[in-house]
Amino acid sequence: NAGVTQTPKFQVLKTGQSMTLQCAQDMNHNSMYWYRQDPGMGLRLIYYSASEGTTDKGEVPNGYNVSRLNKREFSLRLESAAPSQTSVYFCASSLYTFGEGYGYTFGSGTRLTVV
Amino acid sequence: AQSVTQLDSHVSVSEGTPVLLRCNYSSSYSPSLFWYVQHPNKGLQLLLKYTSAATLVKGINGFEAEFKKSETSFHLTKPSAHMSDAAEYFCVVGAGSYQLTFGKGTKLSVIP
């Protein structure tokens, strides 16, 4: 099925551990995004990639790094996890940057707990 | 600059009664507006979008939204609520190359 695939779906980390969240889309979209969702906060943009080979910071980039591996894949890395990074992480993609009238397609999310 | 305000954090309706989820926006440019739905433990799904065509937009599952420029509103409605509509709904605004801004969400409960 066409769409956005995120792995893993669930993860528990200890403070200070590192991990990479993977995201892949098969819709030939140009732009990809990482959001975090916290209760009562809506979705906040962490990083985005307008096109292959480019990445930019969003609203809450501290503590994260990203890699746009190719047109399909966009990974998010936590180098030293902190309890404040406990959240649900969503990857999204769009044909044009920031949706431009078309909206985003979202993955099903990664639920991360840092203890 | 742009922003979006969802006026209710929680709405509760009885099954079969109308649904109204309210959204106000601000934007320096002609906006694109979206409503997304998120069912428990799922990702976000696009319900409908406004992109400067017809001001009354029809979406999936019987939902509609009306763009009112004079009121800077984009409220989501459905004539008759179904149990499967229980979810969280997000109003989203975007303009040109500026990033999309998400509202904080409205949780819809449907009482049998």
Interface residues (C-beta under 8 A of the other chain):
Chain A: V4 G40 M41 G42 L43 R44 L45 Y48 G58 F90 A92 T97 F98 G99 E100 G101 Y102 G103 Y104 T105 F106 G107 S108 G109
Chain B: S9 S32 F34 Y36 N41 K42 G43 L44 Q45 L46 K49 T51 F90 V92 G94 G96 S97 Y98 Q99 L100 F102 G103 K104 G105
